[in-house]
Amino acid sequence: MSPGRSDDSGPLDRRAFTAAALAAALSLPQAAALAEPTGPSDVTKKIAILLYPGMTALDVVGPQNLLAGLGPIELVAARIGPVASDTGLSLVATHDFETCTRDLDVLLVPGGDGTPAQMRDGAALAFLADRAQRATWVTSVCTGSLILGAAGLLRGYRATSHWCVRDTVLPLFGAEPVDSRVVFDRNRVTSAGVSAGLDFALALAARLRGEAYAKTAQLVAAYAPQPPFAAGTPAEAGAETVRAADAILADLVAGARAAASGR
């Protein structure tokens, strides 16, 4: 669900939209307490999401949708402008590495077929290492954790990733792989493949603004998944489906392993 336009004031501010949703979903006293800043957790958050060629669009768009009520989100790439995802859908970078806010509350890296190239991209890795020094939360979705690893940001941390690389590639960066949808370890937050980005965003929103806020964001998004098949993990999917998925993911896995081993 996306905000529309107000009749006389241009685009409806996302914070105002979120406050209205809170008022509808909660009792009025609760909504007022959450909509009005009352302490450090209620101030506008500074969030940046890395874009790169071959990223997975849902890794970006899912968290961006659920976190947008916390403050303006910068979409950052090597150059400002359209960046093509791994399915051809383009997202528009609003900032480059130089203009991105220096002191962030959240730094987020998505995954995608372009992960191996990003693991070798010195400018992108330097950008991540720099912003991570000051970021409150350093986070990833899917194989974005491998890019964090390549930037030297996961050594000694528990972390997760897409199942196809979690146990074989993450350890090459000194990370301890964890089979979980979302993993918090100090200020690092990693999430599993693609759809886990929604779970990640809600879990992080609860840390940033409180459980009531995150639950309301979930309700506004009508996030109540009921997948038609029990095939979201290798254990559930069965051997034939795993073989088909392995074939699709083979180039990504080989490229990520080569990039991790050759850094």
C-alpha positions as CSV (number, residue, x, y, z in Angstrom):
1,M,0.0,0.0,0.0
2,S,1.5,3.3,-1.0
3,P,0.5,6.9,-0.1
4,G,-1.4,8.9,-2.6
5,R,-1.6,12.6,-3.1
6,S,-3.4,15.1,-0.8
7,D,-5.8,17.5,-2.4
8,D,-3.9,20.7,-1.7
9,S,-0.4,20.0,-0.5
10,G,1.2,17.7,-3.1
11,P,2.5,14.3,-2.2
12,L,1.2,12.9,1.1
13,D,4.2,12.7,3.5
14,R,4.9,9.1,4.5
15,R,5.2,10.0,8.2
16,A,1.7,11.6,8.0
17,F,0.4,8.5,6.3
18,T,1.9,6.3,8.9
19,A,0.5,8.4,11.7
20,A,-2.9,8.1,10.1
21,A,-2.6,4.4,9.8
22,L,-1.6,4.2,13.5
23,A,-4.7,6.2,14.4
24,A,-6.9,3.8,12.5
25,A,-5.2,0.6,13.8
26,L,-4.7,1.6,17.4
27,S,-6.6,3.3,20.1
28,L,-6.2,7.1,19.9
29,P,-3.9,7.4,23.0
30,Q,-1.6,4.8,21.6
31,A,-1.6,6.4,18.2
32,A,-0.8,9.8,19.6
33,A,2.1,8.4,21.6
34,L,3.6,6.7,18.6
35,A,3.0,9.5,16.1
36,E,4.5,12.2,18.2
37,P,8.3,12.2,19.0
38,T,8.7,11.4,22.7
39,G,12.3,10.3,22.9
40,P,15.4,9.2,21.0
41,S,13.7,6.2,19.4
42,D,11.1,8.5,17.9
43,V,13.3,10.8,15.9
44,T,13.6,10.6,12.1
45,K,16.0,7.8,11.1
46,K,18.6,8.2,8.4
47,I,18.5,5.1,6.2
48,A,20.6,4.2,3.1
49,I,20.1,1.2,0.8
50,L,22.8,0.3,-1.7
51,L,21.8,-0.3,-5.3
52,Y,23.9,-2.0,-7.9
53,P,23.5,-3.7,-11.3
54,G,21.9,-7.2,-10.8
55,M,20.5,-6.6,-7.4
56,T,17.2,-8.3,-6.5
57,A,14.5,-5.6,-6.5
58,L,12.4,-7.2,-3.7
59,D,15.4,-7.1,-1.4
60,V,15.2,-3.3,-1.8
61,V,11.5,-2.6,-2.2
62,G,10.2,-4.8,0.6
63,P,12.3,-3.3,3.3
64,Q,12.0,0.2,1.8
65,N,8.2,0.0,2.0
66,L,8.1,-1.1,5.6
67,L,10.9,1.3,6.8
68,A,9.8,4.4,4.9
69,G,7.7,5.7,7.8
70,L,10.8,6.0,9.9
71,G,12.4,8.7,7.8
72,P,13.7,9.5,4.3
73,I,15.5,6.6,2.6
74,E,18.5,7.3,0.4
75,L,19.0,4.9,-2.5
76,V,22.7,4.9,-3.2
77,A,24.7,3.7,-6.1
78,A,28.0,4.5,-7.8
79,R,26.1,7.0,-10.0
80,I,22.8,8.7,-9.5
81,G,20.1,7.4,-11.9
82,P,18.5,4.1,-12.9
83,V,20.0,0.8,-11.8
84,A,18.8,-2.4,-13.4
85,S,17.9,-5.3,-11.1
86,D,18.5,-9.0,-11.9
87,T,15.1,-9.3,-13.5
88,G,15.3,-6.1,-15.6
89,L,13.3,-3.8,-13.3
90,S,15.2,-0.6,-12.7
91,L,15.3,1.4,-9.5
92,V,16.5,5.0,-9.3
93,A,19.5,5.9,-7.2
94,T,19.0,9.2,-5.5
95,H,22.5,9.6,-4.1
96,D,26.0,8.4,-5.0
97,F,28.8,7.4,-2.7
98,E,29.9,10.9,-2.1
99,T,26.5,12.5,-1.5
100,C,25.1,9.7,0.8
101,T,24.7,10.8,4.4
102,R,27.8,10.1,6.4
103,D,26.2,9.2,9.7
104,L,23.5,6.6,9.2
105,D,21.0,4.9,11.5
106,V,20.6,2.0,9.0
107,L,22.9,0.9,6.2
108,L,21.3,-1.9,4.1
109,V,22.8,-4.1,1.3
110,P,20.5,-6.2,-0.9
111,G,21.5,-9.4,-2.6
112,G,21.0,-10.6,-6.2
113,D,22.7,-12.1,-9.2
114,G,25.1,-9.1,-9.3
115,T,26.5,-10.0,-5.8
116,P,29.8,-11.5,-7.1
117,A,30.6,-8.4,-9.1
118,Q,29.9,-6.2,-6.0
119,M,32.1,-8.4,-3.9
120,R,35.0,-7.3,-6.2
121,D,34.0,-3.6,-6.5
122,G,36.6,-1.7,-4.6
123,A,34.6,1.6,-4.6
124,A,31.4,0.0,-3.3
125,L,33.3,-1.9,-0.6
126,A,35.2,1.2,0.5
127,F,31.9,3.1,0.7
128,L,30.3,0.3,2.9
129,A,33.4,0.1,5.2
130,D,33.3,3.8,5.7
131,R,29.6,4.2,6.4
132,A,29.6,1.1,8.6
133,Q,32.1,2.7,11.0
134,R,29.4,5.1,12.1
135,A,26.1,3.4,11.3
136,T,23.9,2.3,14.2
137,W,22.8,-0.8,12.3
138,V,24.7,-2.5,9.4
139,T,22.3,-4.8,7.6
140,S,21.6,-7.0,4.6
141,V,19.0,-9.1,2.8
142,C,19.8,-12.4,1.0
143,T,23.3,-12.5,-0.5
144,G,23.9,-8.9,0.5
145,S,25.6,-10.4,3.5
146,L,28.4,-11.7,1.2
147,I,29.0,-8.1,0.1
148,L,29.2,-7.1,3.8
149,G,31.6,-9.9,4.3
150,A,33.7,-8.8,1.3
151,A,33.9,-5.4,2.9
152,G,35.3,-6.9,6.1
153,L,32.2,-6.3,8.1
154,L,31.1,-9.8,9.3
155,R,34.3,-11.3,10.7
156,G,33.4,-12.7,14.1
157,Y,29.7,-12.2,13.7
158,R,26.8,-14.6,13.5
159,A,25.0,-14.1,10.2
160,T,22.7,-15.6,7.6
161,S,22.2,-15.4,3.8
162,H,20.4,-17.2,1.0
163,W,20.5,-20.9,1.7
164,C,22.5,-21.5,-1.5
165,V,25.6,-19.7,-0.1
166,R,25.0,-19.5,3.7
167,D,27.0,-22.5,4.8
168,T,29.6,-22.5,2.1
169,V,30.6,-18.9,1.4
170,L,29.8,-16.9,4.6
171,P,32.5,-18.8,6.6
172,L,35.1,-17.6,4.1
173,F,34.6,-14.1,5.6
174,G,35.0,-15.3,9.2
175,A,31.3,-15.2,9.8
176,E,29.4,-17.9,11.7
177,P,26.5,-19.1,9.5
178,V,23.1,-19.4,11.2
179,D,20.1,-21.1,9.6
180,S,17.5,-18.4,10.5
181,R,15.3,-15.9,8.7
182,V,16.8,-12.9,10.6
183,V,19.9,-12.9,12.7
184,F,20.8,-10.0,15.1
185,D,24.4,-10.0,16.4
186,R,25.3,-6.7,18.1
187,N,24.7,-4.0,15.4
188,R,24.8,-6.4,12.5
189,V,21.4,-7.7,11.2
190,T,21.4,-10.2,8.3
191,S,18.4,-11.9,6.7
192,A,17.9,-15.0,4.5
193,G,16.8,-15.1,0.9
194,V,14.7,-12.4,-0.7
195,S,11.3,-12.7,1.1
196,A,13.1,-12.7,4.5
197,G,13.7,-9.0,3.8
198,L,10.1,-8.3,5.0
199,D,10.7,-10.1,8.3
200,F,14.0,-8.3,8.7
201,A,12.4,-4.9,8.1
202,L,9.6,-5.5,10.7
203,A,12.1,-6.9,13.3
204,L,14.3,-3.9,12.8
205,A,11.4,-1.4,12.9
206,A,10.5,-2.9,16.3
207,R,14.0,-2.1,17.5
208,L,14.0,1.4,16.1
209,R,10.5,2.5,17.0
210,G,8.9,-0.2,19.2
211,E,6.8,-3.3,18.7
212,A,3.4,-1.5,18.4
213,Y,4.8,0.5,15.5
214,A,6.1,-2.5,13.7
215,K,2.9,-4.5,14.2
216,T,0.9,-1.6,12.8
217,A,3.2,-1.4,9.8
218,Q,2.7,-5.1,9.2
219,L,-1.1,-4.7,9.4
220,V,-1.0,-1.7,7.0
221,A,1.0,-3.9,4.6
222,A,-1.5,-6.8,5.1
223,Y,1.6,-9.0,5.6
224,A,0.0,-12.3,6.6
225,P,1.8,-14.8,4.3
226,Q,0.0,-18.0,3.3
227,P,2.2,-19.5,0.6
228,P,0.4,-22.0,-1.7
229,F,3.3,-24.5,-1.3
230,A,5.6,-25.6,1.4
231,A,8.6,-25.2,-0.7
232,G,10.4,-22.2,0.8
233,T,13.4,-24.1,2.2
234,P,15.4,-27.0,0.8
235,A,14.1,-29.3,3.6
236,E,10.5,-28.5,2.6
237,A,10.9,-28.4,-1.1
238,G,12.1,-32.0,-1.8
239,A,14.9,-33.3,-3.9
240,E,13.5,-32.6,-7.4
241,T,12.7,-28.9,-6.6
242,V,16.0,-28.4,-5.0
243,R,17.8,-29.7,-8.1
244,A,15.8,-27.3,-10.3
245,A,16.7,-24.4,-7.9
246,D,20.3,-25.4,-7.8
247,A,20.5,-25.2,-11.6
248,I,19.1,-21.7,-11.6
249,L,21.4,-20.6,-8.8
250,A,24.6,-22.3,-9.9
251,D,26.2,-19.3,-11.6
252,L,25.6,-17.1,-8.5
253,V,27.0,-19.7,-6.2
254,A,30.1,-20.3,-8.3
255,G,30.7,-16.6,-8.8
256,A,30.3,-15.8,-5.1
257,R,32.6,-18.6,-4.1
258,A,35.2,-17.4,-6.6
259,A,34.9,-13.8,-5.5
260,A,35.2,-14.8,-1.8
261,S,38.2,-17.0,-2.4
262,G,40.1,-14.6,-4.7
263,R,39.7,-11.4,-2.7
